[in-house]
Amino acid sequence: MPHAEPKQPQDFIVPLTMNGLEGRMLHIPAPANKKREILFVYGHHSSLERWWGVVQDLNQYGAVTMPDLPGFGGMESFYAVGQKPTIDALADYLAAFVKLKYNRKKVTIVGLSFGFVIVTRMLQRCPDLAKKVNLLVSVVGFSHKNDFVFTKRRMAVYRTGTKFFSMKVPSIFFRNVCLNPWVLRLAYSHTHGAAEKFANMTKAEHKKTMNFEIYLWHANDLRTHMATSSAFLNVDNCQQKIDLPVWHISVKADRYFDTHSVGQHMRVIFNDFQEVEAVTDNHAPSIIADMEAAAPLIPAKIRRLLAKKP
């Protein structure tokens, strides 16, 4: 008997219409005898396909659902319905999704990087949702603008640049000139923010990664990318407490965040904070990482929590 073909992300992706916006949702059913419902909220510069390896890994512990966010992964942006892509707007969108998808169910929420910023704001704006959460996990998440390790000069450049290119006319220029596939292939892997991604790759891996990067830059709405970048570079989620404990997965050599600062701020927000270090040197797995390559992001202690009966 021939072996079944390995499942691919498209096997689990369905259309998603929320608040008048068209997008997609990935849902993998739970394995036999697993009752946990897991909501995975991806971070910046993302798509459903980009996190396939991670959600496959999480699927060992229950059903996994990952929705598109407005302006990300090919979903229409808030600009299409006359709104701005603020953190509050994304948090309210996610709250509506949680209420619809998990009407009478408890849910485990795993928020990655900027995704955890949105999750935090959602729980602050909708405190009643905390009662639905049986486990809250931050994967290299953050809460405050001071969590970044950038120099003052670099932070100023990023804040100015993202604010400028979030405007309509500059964003059109950036998309059509700077994000031209030819320009990206020539220059992107040498930029400050991307050089580490391409380090120590084979020629084949480099080509595959570059093709996926081009796809991501064009699948994500540029104005949303820049506006949300500007927002999280100035974020302060420490203004309201959340009546939940959080398990935070940190990375020792995170090139974006100071883990000590992240912990201090999360202790201000949540009623308990537990940190577990991932056995990886990168902020996140490669954009082409399969399940095996993505696995080091989830430490053994978090796996034991996920394996428990919810």
Sequence and secondary structure as in RCSB ss.txt:
>XXXX:A:sequence
MPHAEPKQPQDFIVPLTMNGLEGRMLHIPAPANKKREILFVYGHHSSLERWWGVVQDLNQYGAVTMPDLPGFGGM
ESFYAVGQKPTIDALADYLAAFVKLKYNRKKVTIVGLSFGFVIVTRMLQRCPDLAKKVNLLVSVVGFSHKNDFVF
TKRRMAVYRTGTKFFSMKVPSIFFRNVCLNPWVLRLAYSHTHGAAEKFANMTKAEHKKTMNFEIYLWHANDLRTH
MATSSAFLNVDNCQQKIDLPVWHISVKADRYFDTHSVGQHMRVIFNDFQEVEAVTDNHAPSIIADMEAAAPLIPA
KIRRLLAKKP
>XXXX:A:secstr
        GGGSEEEEEETTEEEEEEEE   TT  EEEEEE  SS  TGGGHHHHHHHGGGEEEEEE  TTSTT 
  GGGGT    HHHHHHHHHHHHHHHTTT  EEEEEETHHHHHHHHHHHH GGGGGGEEEEEEES   BGGGB  
 HHHHHHHHHHHHHHTSHHHHHHIIIIIT HHHHHHHGGGSTTTTTTTTT  HHHHHHHHHHHHHHHHHS HHHH
HHHHHHHTT B TTS EEEEEEEEE TT SSB HHHHHHHHHHHEEEEEEEE S SSSS  TT  HHHHGGGS H
HHHHHHHS  
